[in-house]
């Protein structure tokens, strides 16, 4: 019986480690998506270059 309880403890510990890794990765993915989705062309802040004779929206770097 001792072996069974040890393996359950190891399994529970491993599950906790994996859950922490999943949570960390979810946070990283959400951060990366936020960075990617935020104003990629700088049009709202005026950081995007202007093109002569073209509309000032609907283009991206």
mmCIF file of the N, C-alpha and C atoms, coordinates in Angstrom:
data_MODEL
# 
_entry.id   MODEL 
# 
loop_
_atom_site.group_PDB 
_atom_site.id 
_atom_site.type_symbol 
_atom_site.label_atom_id 
_atom_site.label_alt_id 
_atom_site.label_comp_id 
_atom_site.label_asym_id 
_atom_site.label_entity_id 
_atom_site.label_seq_id 
_atom_site.pdbx_PDB_ins_code 
_atom_site.Cartn_x 
_atom_site.Cartn_y 
_atom_site.Cartn_z 
_atom_site.occupancy 
_atom_site.B_iso_or_equiv 
_atom_site.pdbx_formal_charge 
_atom_site.auth_seq_id 
_atom_site.auth_comp_id 
_atom_site.auth_asym_id 
_atom_site.auth_atom_id 
_atom_site.pdbx_PDB_model_num 
ATOM 1   N N  . UNK A 1 1  ? 0.807  -1.195 0.000   1.00 0.00 ? 1  UNK A N  1 
ATOM 2   C CA . UNK A 1 1  ? 0.000  0.000  0.000   1.00 0.00 ? 1  UNK A CA 1 
ATOM 3   C C  . UNK A 1 1  ? 0.853  1.262  0.000   1.00 0.00 ? 1  UNK A C  1 
ATOM 4   N N  . UNK A 1 2  ? 2.045  1.192  0.538   1.00 0.00 ? 2  UNK A N  1 
ATOM 5   C CA . UNK A 1 2  ? 2.918  2.362  0.612   1.00 0.00 ? 2  UNK A CA 1 
ATOM 6   C C  . UNK A 1 2  ? 3.272  2.852  -0.803  1.00 0.00 ? 2  UNK A C  1 
ATOM 7   N N  . UNK A 1 3  ? 3.517  1.935  -1.710  1.00 0.00 ? 3  UNK A N  1 
ATOM 8   C CA . UNK A 1 3  ? 3.873  2.301  -3.082  1.00 0.00 ? 3  UNK A CA 1 
ATOM 9   C C  . UNK A 1 3  ? 2.747  3.027  -3.793  1.00 0.00 ? 3  UNK A C  1 
ATOM 10  N N  . UNK A 1 4  ? 1.514  2.618  -3.522  1.00 0.00 ? 4  UNK A N  1 
ATOM 11  C CA . UNK A 1 4  ? 0.366  3.248  -4.164  1.00 0.00 ? 4  UNK A CA 1 
ATOM 12  C C  . UNK A 1 4  ? 0.214  4.690  -3.691  1.00 0.00 ? 4  UNK A C  1 
ATOM 13  N N  . UNK A 1 5  ? 0.362  4.923  -2.391  1.00 0.00 ? 5  UNK A N  1 
ATOM 14  C CA . UNK A 1 5  ? 0.211  6.286  -1.874  1.00 0.00 ? 5  UNK A CA 1 
ATOM 15  C C  . UNK A 1 5  ? 1.365  7.178  -2.329  1.00 0.00 ? 5  UNK A C  1 
ATOM 16  N N  . UNK A 1 6  ? 2.573  6.602  -2.467  1.00 0.00 ? 6  UNK A N  1 
ATOM 17  C CA . UNK A 1 6  ? 3.703  7.386  -2.975  1.00 0.00 ? 6  UNK A CA 1 
ATOM 18  C C  . UNK A 1 6  ? 3.474  7.793  -4.422  1.00 0.00 ? 6  UNK A C  1 
ATOM 19  N N  . UNK A 1 7  ? 2.968  6.862  -5.231  1.00 0.00 ? 7  UNK A N  1 
ATOM 20  C CA . UNK A 1 7  ? 2.745  7.185  -6.637  1.00 0.00 ? 7  UNK A CA 1 
ATOM 21  C C  . UNK A 1 7  ? 1.614  8.203  -6.785  1.00 0.00 ? 7  UNK A C  1 
ATOM 22  N N  . UNK A 1 8  ? 0.624  8.145  -5.907  1.00 0.00 ? 8  UNK A N  1 
ATOM 23  C CA . UNK A 1 8  ? -0.455 9.139  -5.953  1.00 0.00 ? 8  UNK A CA 1 
ATOM 24  C C  . UNK A 1 8  ? 0.083  10.509 -5.576  1.00 0.00 ? 8  UNK A C  1 
ATOM 25  N N  . UNK A 1 9  ? 0.967  10.536 -4.584  1.00 0.00 ? 9  UNK A N  1 
ATOM 26  C CA . UNK A 1 9  ? 1.582  11.808 -4.188  1.00 0.00 ? 9  UNK A CA 1 
ATOM 27  C C  . UNK A 1 9  ? 2.435  12.378 -5.290  1.00 0.00 ? 9  UNK A C  1 
ATOM 28  N N  . UNK A 1 10 ? 3.203  11.511 -5.949  1.00 0.00 ? 10 UNK A N  1 
ATOM 29  C CA . UNK A 1 10 ? 4.028  11.959 -7.075  1.00 0.00 ? 10 UNK A CA 1 
ATOM 30  C C  . UNK A 1 10 ? 3.148  12.472 -8.217  1.00 0.00 ? 10 UNK A C  1 
ATOM 31  N N  . UNK A 1 11 ? 2.063  11.755 -8.476  1.00 0.00 ? 11 UNK A N  1 
ATOM 32  C CA . UNK A 1 11 ? 1.149  12.160 -9.539  1.00 0.00 ? 11 UNK A CA 1 
ATOM 33  C C  . UNK A 1 11 ? 0.519  13.509 -9.210  1.00 0.00 ? 11 UNK A C  1 
ATOM 34  N N  . UNK A 1 12 ? 0.075  13.685 -7.980  1.00 0.00 ? 12 UNK A N  1 
ATOM 35  C CA . UNK A 1 12 ? -0.537 14.949 -7.582  1.00 0.00 ? 12 UNK A CA 1 
ATOM 36  C C  . UNK A 1 12 ? 0.467  16.093 -7.687  1.00 0.00 ? 12 UNK A C  1 
ATOM 37  N N  . UNK A 1 13 ? 1.702  15.849 -7.289  1.00 0.00 ? 13 UNK A N  1 
ATOM 38  C CA . UNK A 1 13 ? 2.748  16.869 -7.373  1.00 0.00 ? 13 UNK A CA 1 
ATOM 39  C C  . UNK A 1 13 ? 3.020  17.227 -8.836  1.00 0.00 ? 13 UNK A C  1 
ATOM 40  N N  . UNK A 1 14 ? 3.076  16.215 -9.683  1.00 0.00 ? 14 UNK A N  1 
ATOM 41  C CA . UNK A 1 14 ? 3.328  16.436 -11.117 1.00 0.00 ? 14 UNK A CA 1 
ATOM 42  C C  . UNK A 1 14 ? 2.173  17.202 -11.758 1.00 0.00 ? 14 UNK A C  1 
ATOM 43  N N  . UNK A 1 15 ? 0.952  16.879 -11.372 1.00 0.00 ? 15 UNK A N  1 
ATOM 44  C CA . UNK A 1 15 ? -0.215 17.580 -11.905 1.00 0.00 ? 15 UNK A CA 1 
ATOM 45  C C  . UNK A 1 15 ? -0.157 19.058 -11.508 1.00 0.00 ? 15 UNK A C  1 
ATOM 46  N N  . UNK A 1 16 ? 0.239  19.341 -10.271 1.00 0.00 ? 16 UNK A N  1 
ATOM 47  C CA . UNK A 1 16 ? 0.355  20.732 -9.824  1.00 0.00 ? 16 UNK A CA 1 
ATOM 48  C C  . UNK A 1 16 ? 1.427  21.476 -10.620 1.00 0.00 ? 16 UNK A C  1 
ATOM 49  N N  . UNK A 1 17 ? 2.550  20.826 -10.887 1.00 0.00 ? 17 UNK A N  1 
ATOM 50  C CA . UNK A 1 17 ? 3.614  21.433 -11.694 1.00 0.00 ? 17 UNK A CA 1 
ATOM 51  C C  . UNK A 1 17 ? 3.113  21.747 -13.097 1.00 0.00 ? 17 UNK A C  1 
ATOM 52  N N  . UNK A 1 18 ? 2.437  20.775 -13.693 1.00 0.00 ? 18 UNK A N  1 
ATOM 53  C CA . UNK A 1 18 ? 1.927  20.963 -15.048 1.00 0.00 ? 18 UNK A CA 1 
ATOM 54  C C  . UNK A 1 18 ? 0.868  22.062 -15.096 1.00 0.00 ? 18 UNK A C  1 
ATOM 55  N N  . UNK A 1 19 ? 0.020  22.136 -14.077 1.00 0.00 ? 19 UNK A N  1 
ATOM 56  C CA . UNK A 1 19 ? -1.000 23.180 -14.034 1.00 0.00 ? 19 UNK A CA 1 
ATOM 57  C C  . UNK A 1 19 ? -0.358 24.554 -13.930 1.00 0.00 ? 19 UNK A C  1 
ATOM 58  N N  . UNK A 1 20 ? 0.711  24.661 -13.162 1.00 0.00 ? 20 UNK A N  1 
ATOM 59  C CA . UNK A 1 20 ? 1.427  25.939 -13.046 1.00 0.00 ? 20 UNK A CA 1 
ATOM 60  C C  . UNK A 1 20 ? 2.041  26.318 -14.390 1.00 0.00 ? 20 UNK A C  1 
ATOM 61  N N  . UNK A 1 21 ? 2.611  25.352 -15.092 1.00 0.00 ? 21 UNK A N  1 
ATOM 62  C CA . UNK A 1 21 ? 3.181  25.625 -16.409 1.00 0.00 ? 21 UNK A CA 1 
ATOM 63  C C  . UNK A 1 21 ? 2.103  26.069 -17.394 1.00 0.00 ? 21 UNK A C  1 
ATOM 64  N N  . UNK A 1 22 ? 0.960  25.415 -17.356 1.00 0.00 ? 22 UNK A N  1 
ATOM 65  C CA . UNK A 1 22 ? -0.151 25.784 -18.232 1.00 0.00 ? 22 UNK A CA 1 
ATOM 66  C C  . UNK A 1 22 ? -0.602 27.214 -17.926 1.00 0.00 ? 22 UNK A C  1 
ATOM 67  N N  . UNK A 1 23 ? -0.733 27.542 -16.650 1.00 0.00 ? 23 UNK A N  1 
ATOM 68  C CA . UNK A 1 23 ? -1.145 28.893 -16.265 1.00 0.00 ? 23 UNK A CA 1 
ATOM 69  C C  . UNK A 1 23 ? -0.129 29.934 -16.729 1.00 0.00 ? 23 UNK A C  1 
ATOM 70  N N  . UNK A 1 24 ? 1.155  29.630 -16.581 1.00 0.00 ? 24 UNK A N  1 
ATOM 71  C CA . UNK A 1 24 ? 2.205  30.541 -17.030 1.00 0.00 ? 24 UNK A CA 1 
ATOM 72  C C  . UNK A 1 24 ? 2.151  30.734 -18.547 1.00 0.00 ? 24 UNK A C  1 
ATOM 73  N N  . UNK A 1 25 ? 1.948  29.638 -19.270 1.00 0.00 ? 25 UNK A N  1 
ATOM 74  C CA . UNK A 1 25 ? 1.873  29.719 -20.729 1.00 0.00 ? 25 UNK A CA 1 
ATOM 75  C C  . UNK A 1 25 ? 0.638  30.482 -21.192 1.00 0.00 ? 25 UNK A C  1 
ATOM 76  N N  . UNK A 1 26 ? -0.478 30.307 -20.502 1.00 0.00 ? 26 UNK A N  1 
ATOM 77  C CA . UNK A 1 26 ? -1.683 31.054 -20.841 1.00 0.00 ? 26 UNK A CA 1 
ATOM 78  C C  . UNK A 1 26 ? -1.455 32.551 -20.657 1.00 0.00 ? 26 UNK A C  1 
ATOM 79  N N  . UNK A 1 27 ? -0.794 32.911 -19.576 1.00 0.00 ? 27 UNK A N  1 
ATOM 80  C CA . UNK A 1 27 ? -0.494 34.317 -19.326 1.00 0.00 ? 27 UNK A CA 1 
ATOM 81  C C  . UNK A 1 27 ? 0.425  34.875 -20.419 1.00 0.00 ? 27 UNK A C  1 
ATOM 82  N N  . UNK A 1 28 ? 1.425  34.091 -20.807 1.00 0.00 ? 28 UNK A N  1 
ATOM 83  C CA . UNK A 1 28 ? 2.346  34.516 -21.859 1.00 0.00 ? 28 UNK A CA 1 
ATOM 84  C C  . UNK A 1 28 ? 1.619  34.691 -23.190 1.00 0.00 ? 28 UNK A C  1 
ATOM 85  N N  . UNK A 1 29 ? 0.773  33.743 -23.544 1.00 0.00 ? 29 UNK A N  1 
ATOM 86  C CA . UNK A 1 29 ? 0.022  33.823 -24.797 1.00 0.00 ? 29 UNK A CA 1 
ATOM 87  C C  . UNK A 1 29 ? -0.886 35.045 -24.791 1.00 0.00 ? 29 UNK A C  1 
ATOM 88  N N  . UNK A 1 30 ? -1.568 35.297 -23.682 1.00 0.00 ? 30 UNK A N  1 
ATOM 89  C CA . UNK A 1 30 ? -2.446 36.461 -23.603 1.00 0.00 ? 30 UNK A CA 1 
ATOM 90  C C  . UNK A 1 30 ? -1.648 37.759 -23.736 1.00 0.00 ? 30 UNK A C  1 
ATOM 91  N N  . UNK A 1 31 ? -0.477 37.804 -23.128 1.00 0.00 ? 31 UNK A N  1 
ATOM 92  C CA . UNK A 1 31 ? 0.374  38.985 -23.246 1.00 0.00 ? 31 UNK A CA 1 
ATOM 93  C C  . UNK A 1 31 ? 0.822  39.186 -24.683 1.00 0.00 ? 31 UNK A C  1 
ATOM 94  N N  . UNK A 1 32 ? 1.260  38.111 -25.326 1.00 0.00 ? 32 UNK A N  1 
ATOM 95  C CA . UNK A 1 32 ? 1.706  38.208 -26.715 1.00 0.00 ? 32 UNK A CA 1 
ATOM 96  C C  . UNK A 1 32 ? 0.571  38.622 -27.645 1.00 0.00 ? 32 UNK A C  1 
ATOM 97  N N  . UNK A 1 33 ? -0.613 38.076 -27.428 1.00 0.00 ? 33 UNK A N  1 
ATOM 98  C CA . UNK A 1 33 ? -1.758 38.464 -28.252 1.00 0.00 ? 33 UNK A CA 1 
ATOM 99  C C  . UNK A 1 33 ? -2.104 39.933 -28.056 1.00 0.00 ? 33 UNK A C  1 
ATOM 100 N N  . UNK A 1 34 ? -2.014 40.406 -26.830 1.00 0.00 ? 34 UNK A N  1 
ATOM 101 C CA . UNK A 1 34 ? -2.293 41.815 -26.565 1.00 0.00 ? 34 UNK A CA 1 
ATOM 102 C C  . UNK A 1 34 ? -1.289 42.702 -27.287 1.00 0.00 ? 34 UNK A C  1 
ATOM 103 N N  . UNK A 1 35 ? -0.021 42.313 -27.270 1.00 0.00 ? 35 UNK A N  1 
ATOM 104 C CA . UNK A 1 35 ? 1.011  43.100 -27.941 1.00 0.00 ? 35 UNK A CA 1 
ATOM 105 C C  . UNK A 1 35 ? 0.797  43.072 -29.448 1.00 0.00 ? 35 UNK A C  1 
ATOM 106 N N  . UNK A 1 36 ? 0.465  41.929 -29.996 1.00 0.00 ? 36 UNK A N  1 
ATOM 107 C CA . UNK A 1 36 ? 0.269  41.796 -31.436 1.00 0.00 ? 36 UNK A CA 1 
ATOM 108 C C  . UNK A 1 36 ? -0.958 42.586 -31.893 1.00 0.00 ? 36 UNK A C  1 
ATOM 109 N N  . UNK A 1 37 ? -2.013 42.553 -31.106 1.00 0.00 ? 37 UNK A N  1 
ATOM 110 C CA . UNK A 1 37 ? -3.274 43.175 -31.516 1.00 0.00 ? 37 UNK A CA 1 
ATOM 111 C C  . UNK A 1 37 ? -3.321 44.680 -31.268 1.00 0.00 ? 37 UNK A C  1 
ATOM 112 N N  . UNK A 1 38 ? -2.457 45.208 -30.455 1.00 0.00 ? 38 UNK A N  1 
ATOM 113 C CA . UNK A 1 38 ? -2.492 46.631 -30.143 1.00 0.00 ? 38 UNK A CA 1 
ATOM 114 C C  . UNK A 1 38 ? -1.841 47.447 -31.244 1.00 0.00 ? 38 UNK A C  1 
ATOM 115 N N  . UNK A 1 39 ? -2.630 48.181 -31.961 1.00 0.00 ? 39 UNK A N  1 
ATOM 116 C CA . UNK A 1 39 ? -2.165 49.214 -32.883 1.00 0.00 ? 39 UNK A CA 1 
ATOM 117 C C  . UNK A 1 39 ? -0.865 48.859 -33.610 1.00 0.00 ? 39 UNK A C  1 
ATOM 118 N N  . UNK A 1 40 ? -0.865 47.833 -34.456 1.00 0.00 ? 40 UNK A N  1 
ATOM 119 C CA . UNK A 1 40 ? 0.371  47.413 -35.103 1.00 0.00 ? 40 UNK A CA 1 
ATOM 120 C C  . UNK A 1 40 ? 0.949  48.438 -36.069 1.00 0.00 ? 40 UNK A C  1 
ATOM 121 N N  . UNK A 1 41 ? 0.097  49.326 -36.598 1.00 0.00 ? 41 UNK A N  1 
ATOM 122 C CA . UNK A 1 41 ? 0.611  50.271 -37.593 1.00 0.00 ? 41 UNK A CA 1 
ATOM 123 C C  . UNK A 1 41 ? 0.895  51.656 -37.023 1.00 0.00 ? 41 UNK A C  1 
ATOM 124 N N  . UNK A 1 42 ? 0.540  51.904 -35.780 1.00 0.00 ? 42 UNK A N  1 
ATOM 125 C CA . UNK A 1 42 ? 0.804  53.198 -35.172 1.00 0.00 ? 42 UNK A CA 1 
ATOM 126 C C  . UNK A 1 42 ? -0.078 54.309 -35.702 1.00 0.00 ? 42 UNK A C  1 
ATOM 127 N N  . UNK A 1 43 ? -1.142 53.978 -36.423 1.00 0.00 ? 43 UNK A N  1 
ATOM 128 C CA . UNK A 1 43 ? -1.972 54.997 -37.045 1.00 0.00 ? 43 UNK A CA 1 
ATOM 129 C C  . UNK A 1 43 ? -2.645 55.899 -36.010 1.00 0.00 ? 43 UNK A C  1 
ATOM 130 N N  . UNK A 1 44 ? -3.093 55.354 -34.911 1.00 0.00 ? 44 UNK A N  1 
ATOM 131 C CA . UNK A 1 44 ? -3.787 56.156 -33.912 1.00 0.00 ? 44 UNK A CA 1 
ATOM 132 C C  . UNK A 1 44 ? -2.856 57.111 -33.183 1.00 0.00 ? 44 UNK A C  1 
ATOM 133 N N  . UNK A 1 45 ? -1.622 56.702 -32.989 1.00 0.00 ? 45 UNK A N  1 
ATOM 134 C CA . UNK A 1 45 ? -0.686 57.551 -32.251 1.00 0.00 ? 45 UNK A CA 1 
ATOM 135 C C  . UNK A 1 45 ? 0.065  58.509 -33.164 1.00 0.00 ? 45 UNK A C  1 
ATOM 136 N N  . UNK A 1 46 ? -0.073 58.339 -34.464 1.00 0.00 ? 46 UNK A N  1 
ATOM 137 C CA . UNK A 1 46 ? 0.648  59.188 -35.404 1.00 0.00 ? 46 UNK A CA 1 
ATOM 138 C C  . UNK A 1 46 ? 2.046  58.691 -35.708 1.00 0.00 ? 46 UNK A C  1 
ATOM 139 N N  . UNK A 1 47 ? 2.405  57.515 -35.199 1.00 0.00 ? 47 UNK A N  1 
ATOM 140 C CA . UNK A 1 47 ? 3.741  56.978 -35.420 1.00 0.00 ? 47 UNK A CA 1 
ATOM 141 C C  . UNK A 1 47 ? 3.901  56.358 -36.803 1.00 0.00 ? 47 UNK A C  1 
ATOM 142 N N  . UNK A 1 48 ? 2.793  56.053 -37.453 1.00 0.00 ? 48 UNK A N  1 
ATOM 143 C CA . UNK A 1 48 ? 2.869  55.427 -38.775 1.00 0.00 ? 48 UNK A CA 1 
ATOM 144 C C  . UNK A 1 48 ? 3.257  56.469 -39.815 1.00 0.00 ? 48 UNK A C  1 
ATOM 145 N N  . UNK A 1 49 ? 4.057  56.077 -40.796 1.00 0.00 ? 49 UNK A N  1 
ATOM 146 C CA . UNK A 1 49 ? 4.411  57.031 -41.848 1.00 0.00 ? 49 UNK A CA 1 
ATOM 147 C C  . UNK A 1 49 ? 3.211  57.312 -42.742 1.00 0.00 ? 49 UNK A C  1 
ATOM 148 N N  . UNK A 1 50 ? 3.134  58.511 -43.251 1.00 0.00 ? 50 UNK A N  1 
ATOM 149 C CA . UNK A 1 50 ? 2.059  58.859 -44.173 1.00 0.00 ? 50 UNK A CA 1 
ATOM 150 C C  . UNK A 1 50 ? 2.504  58.630 -45.597 1.00 0.00 ? 50 UNK A C  1 
ATOM 151 N N  . UNK A 1 51 ? 1.589  58.225 -46.451 1.00 0.00 ? 51 UNK A N  1 
ATOM 152 C CA . UNK A 1 51 ? 1.881  57.995 -47.858 1.00 0.00 ? 51 UNK A CA 1 
ATOM 153 C C  . UNK A 1 51 ? 1.135  59.044 -48.666 1.00 0.00 ? 51 UNK A C  1 
ATOM 154 N N  . UNK A 1 52 ? 1.832  59.749 -49.509 1.00 0.00 ? 52 UNK A N  1 
ATOM 155 C CA . UNK A 1 52 ? 1.231  60.813 -50.308 1.00 0.00 ? 52 UNK A CA 1 
ATOM 156 C C  . UNK A 1 52 ? 0.201  60.237 -51.272 1.00 0.00 ? 52 UNK A C  1 
ATOM 157 N N  . UNK A 1 53 ? -0.963 60.871 -51.303 1.00 0.00 ? 53 UNK A N  1 
ATOM 158 C CA . UNK A 1 53 ? -1.992 60.480 -52.256 1.00 0.00 ? 53 UNK A CA 1 
ATOM 159 C C  . UNK A 1 53 ? -2.767 59.236 -51.870 1.00 0.00 ? 53 UNK A C  1 
ATOM 160 N N  . UNK A 1 54 ? -2.583 58.731 -50.645 1.00 0.00 ? 54 UNK A N  1 
ATOM 161 C CA . UNK A 1 54 ? -3.309 57.546 -50.204 1.00 0.00 ? 54 UNK A CA 1 
ATOM 162 C C  . UNK A 1 54 ? -4.090 57.885 -48.934 1.00 0.00 ? 54 UNK A C  1 
ATOM 163 N N  . UNK A 1 55 ? -5.185 57.157 -48.690 1.00 0.00 ? 55 UNK A N  1 
ATOM 164 C CA . UNK A 1 55 ? -5.935 57.406 -47.457 1.00 0.00 ? 55 UNK A CA 1 
ATOM 165 C C  . UNK A 1 55 ? -5.076 57.125 -46.243 1.00 0.00 ? 55 UNK A C  1 
ATOM 166 N N  . UNK A 1 56 ? -5.382 57.802 -45.134 1.00 0.00 ? 56 UNK A N  1 
ATOM 167 C CA . UNK A 1 56 ? -4.560 57.651 -43.938 1.00 0.00 ? 56 UNK A CA 1 
ATOM 168 C C  . UNK A 1 56 ? -5.014 56.514 -43.028 1.00 0.00 ? 56 UNK A C  1 
ATOM 169 N N  . UNK A 1 57 ? -5.834 55.620 -43.546 1.00 0.00 ? 57 UNK A N  1 
ATOM 170 C CA . UNK A 1 57 ? -6.261 54.469 -42.745 1.00 0.00 ? 57 UNK A CA 1 
ATOM 171 C C  . UNK A 1 57 ? -6.271 53.215 -43.604 1.00 0.00 ? 57 UNK A C  1 
ATOM 172 N N  . UNK A 1 58 ? -6.484 52.084 -42.961 1.00 0.00 ? 58 UNK A N  1 
ATOM 173 C CA . UNK A 1 58 ? -6.593 50.789 -43.630 1.00 0.00 ? 58 UNK A CA 1 
ATOM 174 C C  . UNK A 1 58 ? -5.300 50.307 -44.260 1.00 0.00 ? 58 UNK A C  1 
ATOM 175 N N  . UNK A 1 59 ? -4.174 50.724 -43.734 1.00 0.00 ? 59 UNK A N  1 
ATOM 176 C CA . UNK A 1 59 ? -2.920 50.112 -44.118 1.00 0.00 ? 59 UNK A CA 1 
ATOM 177 C C  . UNK A 1 59 ? -2.094 49.842 -42.893 1.00 0.00 ? 59 UNK A C  1 
ATOM 178 N N  . UNK A 1 60 ? -1.207 48.917 -43.028 1.00 0.00 ? 60 UNK A N  1 
ATOM 179 C CA . UNK A 1 60 ? -0.440 48.444 -41.884 1.00 0.00 ? 60 UNK A CA 1 
ATOM 180 C C  . UNK A 1 60 ? 0.999  48.239 -42.308 1.00 0.00 ? 60 UNK A C  1 
ATOM 181 N N  . UNK A 1 61 ? 1.907  48.347 -41.358 1.00 0.00 ? 61 UNK A N  1 
ATOM 182 C CA . UNK A 1 61 ? 3.320  48.157 -41.654 1.00 0.00 ? 61 UNK A CA 1 
ATOM 183 C C  . UNK A 1 61 ? 3.612  46.695 -41.878 1.00 0.00 ? 61 UNK A C  1 
# 
